[in-house]
Amino acid sequence: MKKTWLLGLLAFAGFQLSAQTEAETFREIYSQALTEQQGYEWLRELCSMGPRFAGSDQATASVLHFKAKLDSMGFETRLQAVKVPRWVRGPQEQAWLIQGIDQTAMAVTALGGSIATPAGGLRGNVVEIPSFEALDSLDLKGKIAFFNIQMDPSFISTGYAYGSAVKQRWAGAIEASKKGAIGVVIRSLSSSINKYPHTGSMAYADEVKRIPAAALSTFDAELLSKSLKKDPGLQIKLQMACEWQDSVYSYNLIADLKGSSKPNDVIVVSGHIDSWELGTGAHDDGAGAMHALESLYLLKEMGFKTKRTLRMVWYMNEEFGLNGARVYAKAAKSAKEKHVIAIESDGGGFTPKGFSIDASDEMVEKLKAYRKLFEPYGIYQFSKGGSGADIGQLKNDDIILIGLRPDNHRYFEVHHSALDNINSVNAREFTMGSASLAALIWLMDRDDLCVGCKS
């Protein structure tokens, strides 16, 4: 009886010690990250090199620059060639609201992939389109279509609001052209009223005539809508000089820290290195790329020896077709690499709130058991859901996919606009994301928390 009681007491003491050690380890990781803020300094350095549109010289230069830096820190690095499309915005992006002899300049930007306007610009009467359902009853022949579909402010998640409105960007030119429109402008996908137009990729259909497509700032979309109510016959003029060029080669950047006992099992931590060129891609997705780098850097510098190989991947061209992620996934499959966990950060550098998990219900519940360790750091969301577009290319039954989920209330104010620069990133908020990823990686590797893994 005494022996049984003593064994129980020792087991309980061991449990308490384990919990205390976990809490102390977490505190060390977060303290180290917040004291150094090394990832934020790397993000500042990255943004100082300029925007990183896929196919641009800056995109390739940033990859080569950080490859050399990672080599000097002891990572095993390699470049992975990726063929990417090359679209150039051009020097002219202008729009005017024309009311009689008066012309009012509006803030506008071409949507990614759009054709140019004629050299002298494109002018026409405007038809406002409040929803795609309204298209059937509208006459767009010879007109410029104006999609004015706002991000629904009643959605708590701005990501859902974005998803509810994004069709006007990628399909607006197709649907308007079917109805005879000569051009299309859309309301920028922004969660606030501001004077900064937001770009993003759009699409054409082979069987439908291509027409120029642009985005107005939300401020100017409101102005245009109010003006049309007073004068339905007013016109706008649009001028853009964007063009498609021949595809070029760029690179994914891959950096490994070899595992101690299970080096053939790979844990990927990733973000995409390309950005739109209106800003410098500090949130989208310089923050994600540096979250990936700093989380591995922290574990390395603090002397953690993980069982599994930790791999940072910076994907090229997420914005214009996921080329880098597709190349990476295809090569991994061909090489029969065993990816057990893949993590992506592509939600900006705001305060992290938790993780979305693409895995079985059983695995999600196991990850939820970590919540008490994370709650002191403001991390409480452990939910089943999508993980990320890039790591989604790796999806199969034997891998856990995880997305870092920062606070998203301000994300779409800066997303794809000139506001997406280093000044919009708070160092502490950003750093909390890196520390949270490092802590999660340490736990999952320690506990062999992956499909088919055994301690």
C-alpha positions as CSV (number, residue, x, y, z in Angstrom):
1,M,0.0,0.0,0.0
2,K,2.8,2.4,1.0
3,K,4.7,1.4,-2.2
4,T,1.7,2.2,-4.4
5,W,1.2,5.5,-2.6
6,L,4.9,6.4,-3.0
7,L,4.9,5.5,-6.7
8,G,1.8,7.7,-7.2
9,L,3.4,10.6,-5.4
10,L,6.5,10.3,-7.5
11,A,4.5,10.1,-10.7
12,F,2.6,13.2,-9.7
13,A,5.8,15.0,-8.8
14,G,7.2,14.1,-12.2
15,F,4.1,15.5,-13.9
16,Q,4.5,18.7,-12.0
17,L,8.2,19.0,-12.9
18,S,7.4,18.3,-16.6
19,A,4.7,21.1,-16.6
20,Q,7.1,23.5,-14.9
21,T,9.8,22.7,-17.4
22,E,7.5,23.3,-20.3
23,A,6.4,26.7,-18.8
24,E,10.0,27.6,-18.2
25,T,11.0,26.6,-21.7
26,F,8.2,28.7,-23.2
27,R,9.3,31.7,-21.1
28,E,12.8,31.3,-22.3
29,I,11.8,31.2,-26.0
30,Y,9.5,34.3,-25.7
31,S,12.1,36.2,-23.6
32,Q,14.9,35.5,-26.1
33,A,12.8,36.5,-29.0
34,L,11.4,39.7,-27.5
35,T,14.8,40.8,-26.2
36,E,16.6,40.3,-29.5
37,Q,13.8,41.1,-32.0
38,Q,16.2,39.7,-34.6
39,G,13.5,38.7,-37.0
40,Y,12.1,42.2,-37.1
41,E,15.6,43.5,-38.0
42,W,15.8,41.0,-40.8
43,L,12.4,42.1,-42.0
44,R,13.5,45.7,-42.0
45,E,16.6,44.7,-44.0
46,L,14.4,42.8,-46.5
47,C,12.0,45.7,-47.0
48,S,14.9,48.1,-47.5
49,M,15.8,46.1,-50.7
50,G,12.5,47.2,-52.2
51,P,9.4,45.3,-53.4
52,R,9.8,41.6,-54.5
53,F,7.4,41.1,-57.3
54,A,8.0,37.6,-58.8
55,G,10.3,37.8,-61.8
56,S,11.8,41.1,-60.7
57,D,15.5,41.7,-60.0
58,Q,14.7,42.6,-56.4
59,A,12.9,39.3,-55.8
60,T,16.0,37.3,-56.9
61,A,18.4,39.6,-55.1
62,S,16.6,39.2,-51.8
63,V,16.7,35.4,-52.0
64,L,20.4,35.4,-52.8
65,H,21.2,37.9,-50.1
66,F,19.5,35.9,-47.4
67,K,20.9,32.6,-48.7
68,A,24.4,34.0,-48.0
69,K,23.2,35.1,-44.5
70,L,21.8,31.7,-43.7
71,D,25.0,30.0,-44.9
72,S,27.0,32.1,-42.5
73,M,24.7,31.0,-39.7
74,G,25.3,27.3,-40.3
75,F,22.1,26.4,-42.1
76,E,22.3,23.9,-45.0
77,T,20.8,25.9,-47.9
78,R,19.9,25.4,-51.5
79,L,18.1,27.3,-54.3
80,Q,15.2,25.7,-56.2
81,A,14.6,27.1,-59.7
82,V,11.1,28.3,-60.3
83,K,9.8,29.6,-63.7
84,V,7.5,32.6,-63.0
85,P,5.3,34.8,-65.2
86,R,6.5,38.3,-65.8
87,W,3.9,41.1,-65.7
88,V,5.0,44.8,-65.5
89,R,2.8,47.5,-64.2
90,G,4.3,50.3,-66.3
91,P,4.8,54.0,-65.5
92,Q,1.3,55.3,-66.1
93,E,-1.7,54.6,-63.8
94,Q,-4.3,57.3,-63.8
95,A,-8.0,57.7,-63.6
96,W,-10.3,60.7,-63.8
97,L,-14.0,61.3,-63.0
98,I,-15.4,63.4,-65.8
99,Q,-18.4,65.6,-65.1
100,G,-19.0,68.1,-67.9
101,I,-15.8,70.1,-68.2
102,D,-14.6,69.1,-64.7
103,Q,-12.1,66.3,-64.2
104,T,-11.4,64.9,-60.8
105,A,-8.3,62.6,-60.4
106,M,-8.9,59.3,-58.6
107,A,-6.4,57.0,-57.0
108,V,-6.2,53.9,-59.2
109,T,-3.9,50.9,-59.8
110,A,-3.9,48.1,-62.4
111,L,-5.0,44.7,-61.3
112,G,-2.2,42.2,-61.6
113,G,-2.3,40.6,-65.1
114,S,-4.4,43.3,-66.7
115,I,-3.8,44.4,-70.3
116,A,-3.0,48.1,-70.9
117,T,-5.5,50.7,-72.0
118,P,-5.1,52.2,-75.5
119,A,-2.2,54.7,-75.6
120,G,-4.5,57.7,-75.3
121,G,-6.5,56.1,-72.5
122,L,-9.9,54.5,-72.2
123,R,-13.0,56.7,-71.7
124,G,-16.6,55.7,-71.3
125,N,-19.8,55.9,-69.4
126,V,-19.9,54.1,-66.1
127,V,-22.4,51.5,-64.9
128,E,-22.3,50.6,-61.2
129,I,-22.6,46.9,-60.3
130,P,-23.6,46.3,-56.6
131,S,-23.5,42.5,-56.9
132,F,-22.9,39.7,-59.5
133,E,-26.6,38.9,-59.4
134,A,-27.3,42.3,-60.8
135,L,-25.3,41.7,-63.9
136,D,-28.1,39.9,-65.8
137,S,-30.3,43.1,-65.8
138,L,-27.6,45.6,-66.7
139,D,-26.6,46.8,-70.2
140,L,-22.7,47.1,-70.3
141,K,-22.2,47.4,-74.0
142,G,-19.6,50.0,-74.7
143,K,-19.5,51.0,-71.0
144,I,-16.9,50.8,-68.2
145,A,-18.2,48.4,-65.5
146,F,-17.8,49.5,-61.9
147,F,-18.0,46.7,-59.4
148,N,-18.7,48.3,-56.0
149,I,-19.0,45.3,-53.7
150,Q,-17.6,46.2,-50.2
151,M,-16.0,43.8,-47.8
152,D,-18.9,43.0,-45.4
153,P,-18.1,44.8,-42.1
154,S,-20.5,42.5,-40.2
155,F,-18.1,39.6,-40.5
156,I,-16.0,39.2,-37.4
157,S,-13.2,37.7,-39.5
158,T,-12.0,40.1,-42.1
159,G,-10.7,37.1,-44.0
160,Y,-14.3,35.9,-44.6
161,A,-15.2,39.5,-45.6
162,Y,-12.4,39.5,-48.1
163,G,-13.5,36.1,-49.5
164,S,-17.1,37.4,-49.9
165,A,-15.9,40.3,-52.1
166,V,-12.8,39.0,-53.9
167,K,-14.7,37.6,-56.9
168,Q,-15.0,41.1,-58.4
169,R,-11.3,41.3,-58.6
170,W,-10.4,38.0,-60.2
171,A,-13.6,37.5,-62.3
172,G,-14.9,41.0,-62.8
173,A,-13.2,41.5,-66.2
174,I,-14.5,38.2,-67.5
175,E,-18.1,38.7,-66.5
176,A,-18.2,42.4,-67.6
177,S,-16.6,41.6,-71.0
178,K,-19.3,39.0,-71.6
179,K,-21.8,41.8,-71.3
180,G,-19.9,44.0,-73.8
181,A,-18.0,46.2,-71.3
182,I,-14.8,47.9,-72.7
183,G,-13.1,48.1,-69.3
184,V,-13.7,47.4,-65.6
185,V,-12.8,49.2,-62.3
186,I,-13.5,47.6,-58.9
187,R,-13.7,48.8,-55.4
188,S,-10.4,48.0,-53.6
189,L,-10.6,45.1,-51.2
190,S,-9.9,47.1,-48.1
191,S,-11.7,47.0,-44.8
192,S,-11.5,50.8,-44.3
193,I,-12.2,53.9,-46.4
194,N,-8.8,55.3,-47.5
195,K,-7.1,56.8,-50.5
196,Y,-4.8,53.9,-51.3
197,P,-5.8,51.5,-54.1
198,H,-5.2,47.8,-53.5
199,T,-4.0,45.5,-56.3
200,G,-4.2,41.7,-56.6
201,S,-4.3,39.1,-59.3
202,M,-7.1,38.9,-61.8
203,A,-8.0,36.4,-64.5
204,Y,-9.1,36.3,-68.2
205,A,-10.9,33.5,-70.1
206,D,-9.6,32.4,-73.4
207,E,-13.0,32.6,-75.1
208,V,-13.8,36.1,-73.7
209,K,-12.4,39.4,-75.0
210,R,-9.8,40.9,-72.7
211,I,-10.5,44.3,-71.3
212,P,-8.4,46.6,-69.0
213,A,-9.0,46.1,-65.2
214,A,-8.1,48.4,-62.3
215,A,-8.9,49.0,-58.7
216,L,-10.0,52.4,-57.2
217,S,-9.3,53.3,-53.7
218,T,-12.3,52.8,-51.4
219,F,-12.4,56.6,-51.0
220,D,-12.8,57.1,-54.7
221,A,-15.2,54.2,-55.1
222,E,-17.5,55.9,-52.6
223,L,-17.1,59.2,-54.5
224,L,-17.9,57.5,-57.8
225,S,-20.9,55.8,-56.4
226,K,-22.3,59.0,-54.9
227,S,-21.6,60.9,-58.2
228,L,-23.4,58.3,-60.3
229,K,-26.5,58.6,-58.1
230,K,-26.6,62.3,-59.0
231,D,-25.6,61.9,-62.7
232,P,-26.0,58.4,-64.1
233,G,-24.5,59.6,-67.4
234,L,-21.1,60.6,-66.1
235,Q,-17.8,59.2,-67.5
236,I,-14.4,58.1,-66.3
237,K,-11.1,58.0,-68.1
238,L,-8.6,55.3,-67.4
239,Q,-4.9,55.1,-68.5
240,M,-2.6,52.2,-67.8
241,A,0.6,51.0,-69.5
242,C,1.0,47.5,-68.0
243,E,2.2,44.6,-70.1
244,W,3.1,40.9,-70.1
245,Q,6.7,39.9,-70.8
246,D,8.4,36.6,-71.3
247,S,8.5,34.3,-68.3
248,V,11.7,34.2,-66.3
249,Y,13.4,32.0,-63.7
250,S,13.6,32.8,-60.0
251,Y,14.1,30.7,-56.9
252,N,12.6,29.2,-53.8
253,L,15.0,29.3,-50.8
254,I,15.3,26.2,-48.7
255,A,17.3,26.0,-45.5
256,D,17.7,22.9,-43.2
257,L,18.7,22.2,-39.7
258,K,19.2,18.4,-39.6
259,G,17.4,16.4,-37.0
260,S,19.3,14.4,-34.3
261,S,17.5,11.1,-34.4
262,K,14.9,11.2,-37.2
263,P,16.5,13.4,-39.9
264,N,14.4,11.9,-42.6
265,D,11.2,13.3,-41.0
266,V,10.8,16.9,-42.2
267,I,9.0,19.7,-40.4
268,V,8.5,22.6,-42.8
269,V,8.1,26.2,-41.6
270,S,7.4,28.6,-44.4
271,G,6.1,31.8,-46.0
272,H,6.3,33.3,-49.5
273,I,9.1,35.7,-50.4
274,D,7.4,37.5,-53.3
275,S,5.3,40.6,-52.8
276,W,3.2,43.1,-54.8
277,E,5.2,46.1,-55.8
278,L,3.0,49.0,-54.6
279,G,4.6,48.6,-51.1
280,T,7.5,46.4,-49.9
281,G,5.4,43.4,-48.7
282,A,6.2,43.8,-45.0
283,H,3.1,42.0,-43.9
284,D,2.4,40.0,-47.2
285,D,4.5,38.1,-46.8
286,G,7.8,39.4,-45.6
287,A,6.5,38.8,-42.0
288,G,5.7,35.2,-42.8
289,A,9.1,34.6,-44.4
290,M,10.8,36.1,-41.4
291,H,8.5,34.2,-38.9
292,A,9.8,31.0,-40.5
293,L,13.4,32.1,-40.4
294,E,13.3,33.5,-36.9
295,S,11.5,30.5,-35.4
296,L,14.3,28.2,-36.6
297,Y,17.0,30.6,-35.6
298,L,15.6,30.8,-32.1
299,L,15.7,27.0,-31.6
300,K,19.2,26.8,-33.1
301,E,20.6,29.7,-31.1
302,M,19.1,28.4,-27.8
303,G,20.6,25.0,-28.3
304,F,17.5,22.9,-28.9
305,K,18.3,19.6,-30.7
306,T,15.1,18.5,-32.5
307,K,14.6,14.9,-33.5
308,R,13.4,15.9,-36.9
309,T,14.9,18.0,-39.6
310,L,13.6,21.6,-39.5
311,R,13.3,23.2,-42.9
312,M,12.6,26.8,-43.8
313,V,11.1,27.3,-47.2
314,W,10.5,30.7,-48.8
315,Y,8.2,30.1,-51.8
316,M,8.4,32.3,-54.9
317,N,5.3,33.6,-56.6
318,E,2.4,32.9,-54.3
319,E,0.7,36.0,-55.6
320,F,0.6,35.0,-59.2
321,G,-0.1,31.3,-59.3
322,L,1.7,29.4,-56.5
323,N,4.5,28.4,-58.8
324,G,7.1,28.1,-56.1
325,A,4.9,25.9,-53.9
326,R,4.0,23.6,-56.8
327,V,7.6,23.2,-57.8
328,Y,8.6,22.4,-54.2
329,A,5.8,19.9,-53.7
330,K,6.5,18.1,-57.0
331,A,10.2,17.9,-56.1
332,A,9.5,16.6,-52.6
333,K,7.2,13.9,-54.0
334,S,9.7,12.9,-56.6
335,A,12.5,12.6,-54.0
336,K,10.1,10.7,-51.7
337,E,10.7,13.1,-48.8
338,K,8.7,12.5,-45.7
339,H,7.0,15.7,-44.6
340,V,5.3,15.1,-41.2
341,I,4.3,18.7,-40.4
342,A,4.1,21.8,-42.6
343,I,3.5,25.3,-41.1
344,E,2.8,28.5,-43.0
345,S,2.6,32.1,-41.9
346,D,0.8,34.3,-44.5
347,G,-1.6,36.4,-42.4
348,G,0.7,39.3,-41.6
349,G,2.8,40.4,-38.7
350,F,0.1,41.5,-36.3
351,T,-0.4,40.0,-32.8
352,P,-0.8,36.2,-33.1
353,K,-4.0,34.7,-31.8
354,G,-3.6,31.0,-32.5
355,F,-3.4,28.3,-35.2
356,S,-5.7,26.8,-37.8
357,I,-5.1,23.1,-38.2
358,D,-5.8,20.9,-41.3
359,A,-5.7,17.4,-39.8
360,S,-8.0,14.8,-38.3
361,D,-10.3,15.6,-35.5
362,E,-8.2,13.5,-33.2
363,M,-5.0,15.4,-34.0
364,V,-6.8,18.7,-33.6
365,E,-7.8,17.7,-30.1
366,K,-4.3,16.7,-29.3
367,L,-3.0,20.1,-30.3
368,K,-5.7,21.8,-28.3
369,A,-4.1,20.2,-25.2
370,Y,-1.3,22.7,-25.7
371,R,-3.5,25.7,-25.2
372,K,-2.9,26.2,-21.5
373,L,0.8,26.6,-22.2
374,F,0.1,29.3,-24.9
375,E,-2.7,31.2,-23.2
376,P,-0.3,33.4,-21.0
377,Y,1.0,34.7,-24.4
378,G,-2.4,35.5,-25.8
379,I,-2.5,32.4,-28.0
380,Y,-5.9,30.6,-27.5
381,Q,-7.3,29.7,-31.0
382,F,-6.7,26.1,-31.9
383,S,-9.2,25.4,-34.6
384,K,-9.8,23.0,-37.4
385,G,-9.5,24.8,-40.7
386,G,-7.4,25.8,-43.7
387,S,-3.7,26.2,-43.2
388,G,-2.3,28.1,-46.2
389,A,-2.2,28.1,-50.0
390,D,1.5,27.2,-50.3
391,I,1.7,24.3,-47.9
392,G,-1.7,23.2,-49.2
393,Q,0.3,21.8,-52.2
394,L,1.8,19.2,-49.8
395,K,-1.5,18.0,-48.5
396,N,-2.0,14.2,-48.0
397,D,-3.2,11.9,-45.2
398,D,0.2,11.7,-43.6
399,I,0.9,15.4,-42.9
400,I,-0.4,17.9,-40.4
401,L,-0.8,21.4,-42.0
402,I,-0.9,24.4,-39.7
403,G,-1.4,28.1,-40.3
404,L,-0.4,30.9,-37.9
405,R,-3.4,33.1,-37.3
406,P,-2.6,36.7,-36.3
407,D,-5.2,39.3,-35.4
408,N,-6.7,40.2,-38.8
409,H,-8.7,43.4,-38.1
410,R,-6.1,45.7,-39.7
411,Y,-4.6,43.3,-42.2
412,F,-6.8,44.3,-45.2
413,E,-6.2,48.0,-44.6
414,V,-2.6,47.5,-45.8
415,H,-2.9,44.3,-47.9
416,H,-1.7,44.7,-51.5
417,S,-1.3,48.4,-51.2
418,A,1.5,51.0,-50.7
419,L,0.7,50.9,-47.0
420,D,2.3,47.4,-46.8
421,N,5.7,48.6,-45.6
422,I,7.9,48.3,-42.5
423,N,6.2,51.2,-40.8
424,S,3.0,49.2,-40.6
425,V,4.6,46.4,-38.6
426,N,5.0,46.6,-34.9
427,A,8.2,44.8,-33.7
428,R,6.7,43.2,-30.6
429,E,3.6,42.0,-32.3
430,F,5.6,40.5,-35.1
431,T,8.1,38.8,-32.8
432,M,5.3,37.2,-30.8
433,G,4.5,35.2,-34.0
434,S,8.1,33.9,-34.4
435,A,8.2,32.9,-30.7
436,S,4.9,31.1,-30.9
437,L,6.0,29.1,-33.9
438,A,9.3,28.1,-32.2
439,A,7.4,27.0,-29.1
440,L,4.9,24.9,-31.2
441,I,7.6,23.3,-33.2
442,W,9.6,22.4,-30.0
443,L,6.5,20.8,-28.4
444,M,5.3,18.8,-31.5
445,D,8.8,17.4,-32.1
446,R,9.3,16.6,-28.5
447,D,6.0,14.8,-28.2
448,D,6.2,13.1,-31.5
449,L,2.9,14.7,-32.4
450,C,2.5,13.7,-36.1
451,V,0.7,11.1,-38.1
452,G,2.3,7.7,-37.6
453,C,5.1,9.0,-35.3
454,K,6.2,7.0,-32.3
455,S,8.2,8.2,-29.3
